[in-house]
Amino acid sequence: MKTTIGSASAVAPWRPVGGVAGPGRAVVRVVTLAAAMALISVSALRAHHSFPSYYFEEQMVTVRGELIEFDYRAPHAWVKVRTRDEAGKEQVVSAEWSNPNRLARDGVTKTTLNIGDVVIVAGSPGRNPDEHRVHLKAIQRVADGWEWPQDRRR
């Protein structure tokens, strides 16, 4: 293939890869890229689950106990509370909180709660009772009365 530039002629500086040239190859690339983006989007949506599929959002339970873990990281912060069930048997309840970015806007940081704090957690119970999970709606530290959410009307 020869290309003429002005009055000089030269050999084309490129060759088609794999023998395919023209718009057909561009279409294949665009379709491949679109498929990859769709897979990434679906994965991201699955990672952020629907709370009603894991919790009875229309119900509320309260748990009082000792904070044994505070995991302040995305996508959701978690608190684990050691408590006792109705029969007096020790249980660990995991409470799924909000995203740390939202908590930070509310003044909650990774140092707001400390291991050993006695807390009262209120939230929606998990659909699987064997998991001992709660979707945290409110939390109070007993020692000083600190609570979340705070009155947002101020």
Secondary structure, 3 states (H helix, E strand, C coil): CEEEECCEEEECCCCCHHHCCCHHHHHHHHHHHHHHHHHHHHHHHHHCCCHHHHECCCCCEEEEEEEEEEECCCCCCEEEEEEECCCCCEEEEEEECCCHHHHHHCCCCCCCCCCCCEEEEEEEEECCHHHCEEEEEEEEECCCCCEECCCCCC
